[in-house]
């Protein structure tokens, strides 16, 4: 008779629900691209938005680009985990794919603005919130200008909003600085956070 397989000393942990947020222009998309290259078995959620597609952006990779009517339909049917209006455009996280990934035991990471992160903090207590920022506000303003996707007035609005959003930093579990020219360092910091959270003995639930 074969002996019974011994039980593991440490219980299997639940999958992580990770929120990557931060100031506009700080490099959230670049960090997500780095996480994709890292090979981690992550499900990276793609948000829906009513914002027009920018040059180089891909449908279903960067965002799901939808009409105002379609976005409202998603809201009415309860198909969004959270949504917010940011700079005149709507953004939201489709609930179905996130739930499915968590059921399959996959860690999930979503990219949302600070307003959306506050909603997740309230509705999903076990979520891990990461705030991405630049070393200083001067660097942030330079990056916003380099994007060349907004007018001078839009850049100033985003900059003033960033100053206000910094007050939300205590709500987050971790802060990662994305230094100029050191993207891989920021990606490595996020990977280290994920690794540390997977090793926690006690974590709150991630029901979405």
N, C-alpha and C positions, 0 to 999 in steps of 0.2 A: 504494500500500500504506500502510495506517495504521500509524504507529509504535506499538510496544508501550507499554502503560501503564507508567510508571515505578513501581518498587517504593517503598512508603512508607519514609521515613527511620527511623521508629520502629515496631517491631513492635507488632501489636495485642495488648493486654494481656488476660490471662484475667479472667473475671468475679470480683468480690470476694465473699468469704464473710465477712459482718460479724456480730459478736456484740455485742449491746447488753445489758449486765448492770449490776448495781449493787444498792444496798441496798433493802430492802423499803420502799415508800412514797416513793421518791425521785422518781417521775414517769416511769417507763419507758413506760407506756402513752400518756401525754400526748405524749411525744417521738415515739413511733411515729406517733401521729395527725398530728403536725406534719409528719413525713416524708411521709406519704400526701398531705397538702395541697401539699407542695413541688413535686410533679410529676416528681420524679426517677423514672427507669425502674427502680424497685426491686421485687423480689419480697419481700414481707414475710411471713415464715413464721408460721403460726398453730399454736401448741402444743396438744397434747391434755392434758387434766387431769381428775383425779377430783374436783377441788374443786367444791362447789356453785356455781351461777351467782349472781353478785351482781346487785343491781338495776342495770338499764341495760346490762348486758353482753349481747352478741349472739353466738349460735352461729355458728361459722365466721368470725367477725370478731375477737373478743377471744380466744376459745379454742374448741376442740372439746371439749365436755363429755361425758365417757364414764364408764361404770361401771367398777368395779374389775376385773370379769371381762374387759371389752373391753380395758382397758389392759394386763392381763396377756397377753392374746392378741397385742397389738401387740408386746410384749416377746418373746414366744416365737417369733414369726415374723420377728424381726429387722427390724421395720418402723420402729423408732425410731432416730434418729441418736444421741441420748443421752436419758437420763431420770434423774430423781432424786426422792426423797421429801423434800418441804419442808413443815415445819409440819404433818405428818401427812397431806398430800395428795401425789399423784404428778403430775409434769409431764414431758412428753416432746415431742421434735420429730419429726414424721413425716418419714422419710427420703425417700420417693418424690418429693413435690413439690419438695423442695430440689434433689435430683439433676436433675430435669427442668428446673428453672429455670436451673441452672448450665449444662446442656447447650445450652440455648437462648441462652446468652451473657448472661443477666441477672444483675445483682448481687443477692445475697441477704442479707437481714438477719434475724436471729433474736433473740428476747428470751428470755433464760434467767437463772437465778439464778447466783450465784458458783460453786456446786458444779458446775453444768452447764458453766459457762465453762471450768473447769479440765479437764473431760473433752474439750471441743472443742480446747483448747490442746494436749492430748496427741495427739489423733487427727487433727486437721486443722492441721498446723503453719503453713499459709499463711493461716489465719483472722486477721482484724483484730479485736482485742478492745477494746471501749470500755467504760469504767467510768463510770456516772452516779452522782453523789453530790450532797448538799446542802452549803452552805457550812460548816455545823458540825452537830454531833450534836443540839444543842438544837432547831434548825430541823427536823431529821428527826423528832424526837419529837412536835413540834407537828403535822406533816403526818400522822403515823400516827394521832394522836388525832382529827384533823379528818375522817378517812375514815369513822369510826363504823361500821366493819365488823368490828372485833374487840373483845373484852373488855379490861379493864385489864390482866389477866394476859397476854393475847395480845400486847398492845402492848409490855409490858415484855420478853416473850420475844423479840419481833422486834428491839427496841432492843438487847438484849444480844447477839443474833446479829449485828446490824449492826456492833457494836464489833469482834467477831471477824473478820467478813468484810473489814473495812478492811485487815487484815493481808495480804490477797491482792492489794492494789493493784499491787505490783510485777510481777505476772503479766500485767497488761494493757498494751496498746500506747498507749492514750490515756485520759485522765481528763477528763470534762466536768462542770462544776458547773451544776446546774439551780437558779438563783437564784429566789426567790419572786417571782412576777409577771413573770418574764422568760423564759417558755417559749420564745419564738421565738429568743431568743439561744442557748439550748441546742440547739435544732434547727439553727440556722445553724452552730454549732460542729461538729455531727455531719456536716452537708453538707460543710463545709470539709475534714473528715478524709477523707471519701469521695473528694472531688476530689483531695486530695493523694495518696491511695493509688493512684488511677487513673493518676497521673503518675509513679509510681515506675518506675525503669528495671528493677530486679530485684525480683521477688516470689516467694515460695515457692508451691508448688502448692496447689490448693484441693479436692483429691479427697475426696469424702465417700462 
